Amino acid sequence: MTRPIQASLGLQALKQNLSIVRQAAPHAARLVGGKSERLRAWY
């Protein structure tokens, strides 16, 4: 009984992680881009 529930929760967690990574990727690229782009992000 518990295994299917855990599997479904695992799939939900993976989907959430993927969405978070997709949202975080552009921010990480900006941070790596350099200080000038960081200043642009602040203002």
Gaussian input, Z-matrix of N, CA and C with variables (Angstrom, degrees):
# hf/3-21g

backbone

0 1
 N
 C     1     B1
 C     2     B2     1     A1
 N     3     B3     2     A2     1     D1
 C     4     B4     3     A3     2     D2
 C     5     B5     4     A4     3     D3
 N     6     B6     5     A5     4     D4
 C     7     B7     6     A6     5     D5
 C     8     B8     7     A7     6     D6
 N     9     B9     8     A8     7     D7
 C    10    B10     9     A9     8     D8
 C    11    B11    10    A10     9     D9
 N    12    B12    11    A11    10    D10
 C    13    B13    12    A12    11    D11
 C    14    B14    13    A13    12    D12
 N    15    B15    14    A14    13    D13
 C    16    B16    15    A15    14    D14
 C    17    B17    16    A16    15    D15
 N    18    B18    17    A17    16    D16
 C    19    B19    18    A18    17    D17
 C    20    B20    19    A19    18    D18
 N    21    B21    20    A20    19    D19
 C    22    B22    21    A21    20    D20
 C    23    B23    22    A22    21    D21
 N    24    B24    23    A23    22    D22
 C    25    B25    24    A24    23    D23
 C    26    B26    25    A25    24    D24
 N    27    B27    26    A26    25    D25
 C    28    B28    27    A27    26    D26
 C    29    B29    28    A28    27    D27
 N    30    B30    29    A29    28    D28
 C    31    B31    30    A30    29    D29
 C    32    B32    31    A31    30    D30
 N    33    B33    32    A32    31    D31
 C    34    B34    33    A33    32    D32
 C    35    B35    34    A34    33    D33
 N    36    B36    35    A35    34    D34
 C    37    B37    36    A36    35    D35
 C    38    B38    37    A37    36    D36
 N    39    B39    38    A38    37    D37
 C    40    B40    39    A39    38    D38
 C    41    B41    40    A40    39    D39
 N    42    B42    41    A41    40    D40
 C    43    B43    42    A42    41    D41
 C    44    B44    43    A43    42    D42
 N    45    B45    44    A44    43    D43
 C    46    B46    45    A45    44    D44
 C    47    B47    46    A46    45    D45
 N    48    B48    47    A47    46    D46
 C    49    B49    48    A48    47    D47
 C    50    B50    49    A49    48    D48
 N    51    B51    50    A50    49    D49
 C    52    B52    51    A51    50    D50
 C    53    B53    52    A52    51    D51
 N    54    B54    53    A53    52    D52
 C    55    B55    54    A54    53    D53
 C    56    B56    55    A55    54    D54
 N    57    B57    56    A56    55    D55
 C    58    B58    57    A57    56    D56
 C    59    B59    58    A58    57    D57
 N    60    B60    59    A59    58    D58
 C    61    B61    60    A60    59    D59
 C    62    B62    61    A61    60    D60
 N    63    B63    62    A62    61    D61
 C    64    B64    63    A63    62    D62
 C    65    B65    64    A64    63    D63
 N    66    B66    65    A65    64    D64
 C    67    B67    66    A66    65    D65
 C    68    B68    67    A67    66    D66
 N    69    B69    68    A68    67    D67
 C    70    B70    69    A69    68    D68
 C    71    B71    70    A70    69    D69
 N    72    B72    71    A71    70    D70
 C    73    B73    72    A72    71    D71
 C    74    B74    73    A73    72    D72
 N    75    B75    74    A74    73    D73
 C    76    B76    75    A75    74    D74
 C    77    B77    76    A76    75    D75
 N    78    B78    77    A77    76    D76
 C    79    B79    78    A78    77    D77
 C    80    B80    79    A79    78    D78
 N    81    B81    80    A80    79    D79
 C    82    B82    81    A81    80    D80
 C    83    B83    82    A82    81    D81
 N    84    B84    83    A83    82    D82
 C    85    B85    84    A84    83    D83
 C    86    B86    85    A85    84    D84
 N    87    B87    86    A86    85    D85
 C    88    B88    87    A87    86    D86
 C    89    B89    88    A88    87    D87
 N    90    B90    89    A89    88    D88
 C    91    B91    90    A90    89    D89
 C    92    B92    91    A91    90    D90
 N    93    B93    92    A92    91    D91
 C    94    B94    93    A93    92    D92
 C    95    B95    94    A94    93    D93
 N    96    B96    95    A95    94    D94
 C    97    B97    96    A96    95    D95
 C    98    B98    97    A97    96    D96
 N    99    B99    98    A98    97    D97
 C   100   B100    99    A99    98    D98
 C   101   B101   100   A100    99    D99
 N   102   B102   101   A101   100   D100
 C   103   B103   102   A102   101   D101
 C   104   B104   103   A103   102   D102
 N   105   B105   104   A104   103   D103
 C   106   B106   105   A105   104   D104
 C   107   B107   106   A106   105   D105
 N   108   B108   107   A107   106   D106
 C   109   B109   108   A108   107   D107
 C   110   B110   109   A109   108   D108
 N   111   B111   110   A110   109   D109
 C   112   B112   111   A111   110   D110
 C   113   B113   112   A112   111   D111
 N   114   B114   113   A113   112   D112
 C   115   B115   114   A114   113   D113
 C   116   B116   115   A115   114   D114
 N   117   B117   116   A116   115   D115
 C   118   B118   117   A117   116   D116
 C   119   B119   118   A118   117   D117
 N   120   B120   119   A119   118   D118
 C   121   B121   120   A120   119   D119
 C   122   B122   121   A121   120   D120
 N   123   B123   122   A122   121   D121
 C   124   B124   123   A123   122   D122
 C   125   B125   124   A124   123   D123
 N   126   B126   125   A125   124   D124
 C   127   B127   126   A126   125   D125
 C   128   B128   127   A127   126   D126

   B1=1.4726
   B2=1.5377
   B3=1.3181
   B4=1.4641
   B5=1.5277
   B6=1.3339
   B7=1.4688
   B8=1.5284
   B9=1.3411
   B10=1.4725
   B11=1.5270
   B12=1.3362
   B13=1.4710
   B14=1.5277
   B15=1.3241
   B16=1.4613
   B17=1.5226
   B18=1.3329
   B19=1.4690
   B20=1.5225
   B21=1.3336
   B22=1.4665
   B23=1.5258
   B24=1.3383
   B25=1.4656
   B26=1.5230
   B27=1.3366
   B28=1.4592
   B29=1.5159
   B30=1.3351
   B31=1.4678
   B32=1.5205
   B33=1.3252
   B34=1.4671
   B35=1.5257
   B36=1.3371
   B37=1.4632
   B38=1.5244
   B39=1.3396
   B40=1.4613
   B41=1.5203
   B42=1.3314
   B43=1.4675
   B44=1.5249
   B45=1.3353
   B46=1.4616
   B47=1.5263
   B48=1.3495
   B49=1.4630
   B50=1.5193
   B51=1.3367
   B52=1.4641
   B53=1.5207
   B54=1.3260
   B55=1.4668
   B56=1.5244
   B57=1.3407
   B58=1.4673
   B59=1.5241
   B60=1.3341
   B61=1.4684
   B62=1.5213
   B63=1.3397
   B64=1.4661
   B65=1.5217
   B66=1.3325
   B67=1.4612
   B68=1.5279
   B69=1.3321
   B70=1.4646
   B71=1.5258
   B72=1.3326
   B73=1.4686
   B74=1.5278
   B75=1.3477
   B76=1.4696
   B77=1.5267
   B78=1.3295
   B79=1.4625
   B80=1.5256
   B81=1.3286
   B82=1.4651
   B83=1.5211
   B84=1.3461
   B85=1.4630
   B86=1.5231
   B87=1.3316
   B88=1.4694
   B89=1.5255
   B90=1.3307
   B91=1.4652
   B92=1.5173
   B93=1.3386
   B94=1.4627
   B95=1.5222
   B96=1.3486
   B97=1.4642
   B98=1.5209
   B99=1.3068
   B100=1.4643
   B101=1.5159
   B102=1.3317
   B103=1.4593
   B104=1.5205
   B105=1.3337
   B106=1.4690
   B107=1.5278
   B108=1.3476
   B109=1.4644
   B110=1.5270
   B111=1.3196
   B112=1.4713
   B113=1.5244
   B114=1.3264
   B115=1.4648
   B116=1.5177
   B117=1.3249
   B118=1.4654
   B119=1.5201
   B120=1.3347
   B121=1.4669
   B122=1.5259
   B123=1.3437
   B124=1.4656
   B125=1.5178
   B126=1.3401
   B127=1.4701
   B128=1.5145
   A1=110.34
   A2=116.88
   A3=118.83
   A4=111.61
   A5=117.46
   A6=118.53
   A7=112.53
   A8=120.55
   A9=119.26
   A10=111.73
   A11=116.26
   A12=119.71
   A13=109.39
   A14=116.93
   A15=120.11
   A16=110.53
   A17=116.70
   A18=119.99
   A19=109.83
   A20=117.16
   A21=119.79
   A22=109.86
   A23=117.27
   A24=119.63
   A25=109.90
   A26=116.78
   A27=120.40
   A28=111.10
   A29=116.60
   A30=119.98
   A31=110.26
   A32=116.84
   A33=120.01
   A34=109.98
   A35=116.71
   A36=120.25
   A37=110.18
   A38=116.87
   A39=119.81
   A40=110.52
   A41=116.91
   A42=120.26
   A43=110.18
   A44=117.12
   A45=120.34
   A46=109.94
   A47=116.37
   A48=119.48
   A49=110.72
   A50=117.03
   A51=119.94
   A52=110.23
   A53=117.20
   A54=119.99
   A55=109.92
   A56=116.97
   A57=120.46
   A58=109.86
   A59=116.41
   A60=119.71
   A61=109.92
   A62=116.86
   A63=119.42
   A64=110.51
   A65=117.06
   A66=120.31
   A67=110.66
   A68=117.18
   A69=120.74
   A70=111.81
   A71=118.04
   A72=120.73
   A73=112.43
   A74=119.94
   A75=119.33
   A76=112.22
   A77=117.21
   A78=120.37
   A79=109.91
   A80=117.13
   A81=120.71
   A82=110.16
   A83=116.58
   A84=120.09
   A85=110.01
   A86=116.40
   A87=119.84
   A88=110.50
   A89=116.82
   A90=119.67
   A91=110.26
   A92=116.69
   A93=120.01
   A94=110.33
   A95=115.91
   A96=120.74
   A97=113.47
   A98=118.20
   A99=119.21
   A100=112.47
   A101=115.41
   A102=120.38
   A103=111.16
   A104=118.42
   A105=120.24
   A106=109.87
   A107=117.09
   A108=119.31
   A109=110.16
   A110=117.63
   A111=119.65
   A112=109.82
   A113=116.78
   A114=119.96
   A115=109.99
   A116=117.12
   A117=120.09
   A118=110.52
   A119=116.88
   A120=120.07
   A121=110.15
   A122=116.74
   A123=118.73
   A124=111.46
   A125=117.85
   A126=120.55
   A127=111.52
   D1=-41.22
   D2=-173.48
   D3=-76.88
   D4=-28.66
   D5=-174.27
   D6=-64.49
   D7=-47.14
   D8=178.38
   D9=-60.18
   D10=-37.52
   D11=179.67
   D12=-64.44
   D13=-44.79
   D14=179.55
   D15=-63.50
   D16=-38.47
   D17=-179.70
   D18=-64.39
   D19=-44.11
   D20=-179.63
   D21=-64.71
   D22=-39.93
   D23=178.05
   D24=-64.19
   D25=-38.05
   D26=178.27
   D27=-62.35
   D28=-41.91
   D29=178.75
   D30=-63.60
   D31=-42.06
   D32=178.64
   D33=-61.98
   D34=-41.98
   D35=-179.90
   D36=-63.62
   D37=-41.26
   D38=179.06
   D39=-62.41
   D40=-43.16
   D41=179.42
   D42=-62.14
   D43=-42.59
   D44=179.38
   D45=-63.34
   D46=-43.12
   D47=-179.72
   D48=-62.71
   D49=-40.84
   D50=179.69
   D51=-62.22
   D52=-44.28
   D53=-179.61
   D54=-64.25
   D55=-39.56
   D56=179.45
   D57=-64.80
   D58=-42.62
   D59=-179.75
   D60=-64.00
   D61=-40.67
   D62=179.45
   D63=-61.98
   D64=-39.12
   D65=-179.92
   D66=-72.89
   D67=-35.35
   D68=-174.95
   D69=-80.01
   D70=-25.93
   D71=-175.17
   D72=-56.17
   D73=-49.01
   D74=179.40
   D75=-60.81
   D76=-37.87
   D77=179.74
   D78=-64.99
   D79=-43.00
   D80=178.85
   D81=-62.78
   D82=-41.11
   D83=179.12
   D84=-61.70
   D85=-40.46
   D86=178.82
   D87=-63.87
   D88=-43.30
   D89=-178.76
   D90=-63.44
   D91=-40.91
   D92=-179.97
   D93=-70.57
   D94=-27.48
   D95=-175.60
   D96=-56.53
   D97=-37.87
   D98=177.92
   D99=142.38
   D100=173.61
   D101=-175.31
   D102=-68.64
   D103=-35.63
   D104=-178.26
   D105=-60.39
   D106=-42.20
   D107=179.48
   D108=-71.19
   D109=-31.05
   D110=176.39
   D111=-62.45
   D112=-43.92
   D113=179.66
   D114=-62.59
   D115=-38.46
   D116=177.84
   D117=-62.03
   D118=-38.27
   D119=-178.45
   D120=-65.68
   D121=-35.22
   D122=-177.31
   D123=-72.47
   D124=-34.69
   D125=-173.85
   D126=-103.81

